[in-house]
Amino acid sequence: MSEPQPPRPSAPVPASAMGRALHALTALLPALGEGSHELNLTADHRDGAVVAISLNVNVTAESVCVDHPADEYMRFFTVLTFALEQSTVHDVTLIAATRADRPCVCGWEIREGWLHPIDAADLRSTVTAHLGPEEAASLVICSAPVLRRPR
């Protein structure tokens, strides 16, 4: 099975979607706080394919370090951009897992061109369905912070 590819629309993505993607990341990473985080982005492409990509980041008071090569970061950023633009993908979720003794998981869905927190009960159902009950039970489901939308 070939690896899912980022969306490829017939028209260029508006610069505003790229700006929202950059703004989303600059709002998201400080909101997650210091620590090691795994970001999982899943989107349904309009042609029926599912695009899933993850990114590991370490956030400290001084910096953000991405634990992937530049091309993998760019793939993540591209999928996020197309998700915010909404012409080629739908049903997009971004799940953040913070690594700790007992990992904390929170999530957002993309609607109306922005990240909206997923209700903790809905997130618990999603995580349990994806990981299975035993693995999901080891996670702390947290409320995702509301991210300020750019004007």
Contacts in CASP RR format, 6 or more apart in sequence:
PFRMAT RR
TARGET T0000
AUTHOR 0000-0000-0000
METHOD contacts of the structure
MODEL  1
MSEPQPPRPSAPVPASAMGRALHALTALLPALGEGSHELNLTADHRDGAV
VAISLNVNVTAESVCVDHPADEYMRFFTVLTFALEQSTVHDVTLIAATRA
DRPCVCGWEIREGWLHPIDAADLRSTVTAHLGPEEAASLVICSAPVLRRP
R
4 49 0 8 1.000
4 50 0 8 1.000
4 51 0 8 1.000
4 52 0 8 1.000
4 53 0 8 1.000
5 51 0 8 1.000
6 51 0 8 1.000
6 53 0 8 1.000
6 75 0 8 1.000
6 78 0 8 1.000
6 79 0 8 1.000
6 82 0 8 1.000
7 43 0 8 1.000
7 45 0 8 1.000
7 51 0 8 1.000
7 78 0 8 1.000
7 79 0 8 1.000
7 82 0 8 1.000
7 88 0 8 1.000
7 89 0 8 1.000
8 88 0 8 1.000
9 82 0 8 1.000
9 87 0 8 1.000
9 88 0 8 1.000
11 87 0 8 1.000
13 81 0 8 1.000
13 82 0 8 1.000
13 85 0 8 1.000
14 85 0 8 1.000
17 81 0 8 1.000
17 82 0 8 1.000
17 84 0 8 1.000
17 85 0 8 1.000
17 113 0 8 1.000
18 81 0 8 1.000
19 150 0 8 1.000
20 81 0 8 1.000
20 84 0 8 1.000
20 113 0 8 1.000
20 114 0 8 1.000
20 150 0 8 1.000
21 77 0 8 1.000
21 80 0 8 1.000
21 81 0 8 1.000
21 84 0 8 1.000
22 77 0 8 1.000
23 150 0 8 1.000
24 80 0 8 1.000
24 84 0 8 1.000
24 114 0 8 1.000
24 115 0 8 1.000
24 147 0 8 1.000
25 77 0 8 1.000
25 80 0 8 1.000
27 147 0 8 1.000
27 148 0 8 1.000
28 39 0 8 1.000
28 94 0 8 1.000
28 96 0 8 1.000
28 115 0 8 1.000
28 147 0 8 1.000
29 37 0 8 1.000
29 57 0 8 1.000
29 59 0 8 1.000
29 64 0 8 1.000
30 59 0 8 1.000
31 145 0 8 1.000
31 147 0 8 1.000
32 59 0 8 1.000
32 96 0 8 1.000
32 98 0 8 1.000
32 145 0 8 1.000
33 59 0 8 1.000
33 98 0 8 1.000
34 59 0 8 1.000
34 60 0 8 1.000
34 61 0 8 1.000
35 58 0 8 1.000
35 59 0 8 1.000
35 60 0 8 1.000
35 98 0 8 1.000
35 99 0 8 1.000
35 100 0 8 1.000
36 56 0 8 1.000
36 57 0 8 1.000
36 58 0 8 1.000
36 59 0 8 1.000
36 98 0 8 1.000
36 99 0 8 1.000
37 56 0 8 1.000
37 57 0 8 1.000
37 58 0 8 1.000
37 59 0 8 1.000
37 96 0 8 1.000
37 97 0 8 1.000
37 98 0 8 1.000
37 99 0 8 1.000
38 54 0 8 1.000
38 55 0 8 1.000
38 56 0 8 1.000
38 96 0 8 1.000
38 97 0 8 1.000
38 99 0 8 1.000
39 54 0 8 1.000
39 55 0 8 1.000
39 56 0 8 1.000
39 57 0 8 1.000
39 76 0 8 1.000
39 94 0 8 1.000
39 95 0 8 1.000
39 96 0 8 1.000
40 52 0 8 1.000
40 53 0 8 1.000
40 54 0 8 1.000
40 93 0 8 1.000
40 94 0 8 1.000
40 95 0 8 1.000
40 96 0 8 1.000
40 97 0 8 1.000
41 52 0 8 1.000
41 53 0 8 1.000
41 54 0 8 1.000
41 55 0 8 1.000
41 76 0 8 1.000
41 79 0 8 1.000
41 80 0 8 1.000
41 83 0 8 1.000
41 92 0 8 1.000
41 93 0 8 1.000
41 94 0 8 1.000
42 50 0 8 1.000
42 51 0 8 1.000
42 52 0 8 1.000
42 92 0 8 1.000
42 93 0 8 1.000
42 95 0 8 1.000
43 50 0 8 1.000
43 51 0 8 1.000
43 52 0 8 1.000
43 79 0 8 1.000
43 82 0 8 1.000
43 83 0 8 1.000
43 89 0 8 1.000
43 90 0 8 1.000
43 91 0 8 1.000
43 92 0 8 1.000
44 50 0 8 1.000
44 51 0 8 1.000
44 89 0 8 1.000
44 90 0 8 1.000
44 91 0 8 1.000
44 92 0 8 1.000
45 51 0 8 1.000
45 88 0 8 1.000
45 89 0 8 1.000
46 88 0 8 1.000
46 89 0 8 1.000
46 90 0 8 1.000
51 79 0 8 1.000
51 89 0 8 1.000
53 72 0 8 1.000
53 75 0 8 1.000
53 76 0 8 1.000
53 79 0 8 1.000
54 76 0 8 1.000
55 66 0 8 1.000
55 68 0 8 1.000
55 72 0 8 1.000
55 73 0 8 1.000
55 76 0 8 1.000
56 66 0 8 1.000
56 67 0 8 1.000
56 68 0 8 1.000
57 64 0 8 1.000
57 65 0 8 1.000
57 66 0 8 1.000
57 67 0 8 1.000
58 64 0 8 1.000
58 65 0 8 1.000
58 67 0 8 1.000
66 73 0 8 1.000
68 76 0 8 1.000
79 89 0 8 1.000
80 94 0 8 1.000
82 88 0 8 1.000
82 89 0 8 1.000
83 89 0 8 1.000
83 92 0 8 1.000
83 110 0 8 1.000
84 110 0 8 1.000
84 113 0 8 1.000
84 114 0 8 1.000
85 113 0 8 1.000
86 110 0 8 1.000
86 113 0 8 1.000
91 109 0 8 1.000
92 109 0 8 1.000
92 110 0 8 1.000
93 107 0 8 1.000
93 108 0 8 1.000
93 109 0 8 1.000
93 110 0 8 1.000
93 118 0 8 1.000
93 126 0 8 1.000
94 107 0 8 1.000
94 108 0 8 1.000
94 109 0 8 1.000
94 110 0 8 1.000
94 115 0 8 1.000
95 105 0 8 1.000
95 106 0 8 1.000
95 107 0 8 1.000
95 123 0 8 1.000
95 126 0 8 1.000
95 127 0 8 1.000
96 105 0 8 1.000
96 106 0 8 1.000
96 107 0 8 1.000
96 144 0 8 1.000
97 103 0 8 1.000
97 104 0 8 1.000
97 105 0 8 1.000
97 139 0 8 1.000
98 104 0 8 1.000
98 105 0 8 1.000
102 138 0 8 1.000
102 139 0 8 1.000
102 140 0 8 1.000
103 138 0 8 1.000
103 139 0 8 1.000
103 140 0 8 1.000
104 139 0 8 1.000
104 140 0 8 1.000
104 141 0 8 1.000
104 142 0 8 1.000
105 123 0 8 1.000
105 127 0 8 1.000
105 139 0 8 1.000
105 140 0 8 1.000
105 141 0 8 1.000
105 142 0 8 1.000
106 117 0 8 1.000
106 118 0 8 1.000
106 123 0 8 1.000
106 141 0 8 1.000
106 142 0 8 1.000
106 143 0 8 1.000
106 144 0 8 1.000
106 145 0 8 1.000
107 117 0 8 1.000
107 118 0 8 1.000
107 123 0 8 1.000
107 144 0 8 1.000
108 115 0 8 1.000
108 116 0 8 1.000
108 117 0 8 1.000
108 118 0 8 1.000
108 144 0 8 1.000
108 147 0 8 1.000
109 115 0 8 1.000
109 116 0 8 1.000
109 118 0 8 1.000
110 116 0 8 1.000
114 147 0 8 1.000
114 149 0 8 1.000
115 147 0 8 1.000
117 143 0 8 1.000
117 144 0 8 1.000
117 145 0 8 1.000
117 146 0 8 1.000
118 126 0 8 1.000
118 144 0 8 1.000
120 141 0 8 1.000
120 142 0 8 1.000
120 143 0 8 1.000
123 141 0 8 1.000
123 144 0 8 1.000
124 136 0 8 1.000
124 141 0 8 1.000
127 136 0 8 1.000
127 139 0 8 1.000
127 141 0 8 1.000
128 136 0 8 1.000
130 136 0 8 1.000
131 139 0 8 1.000
END
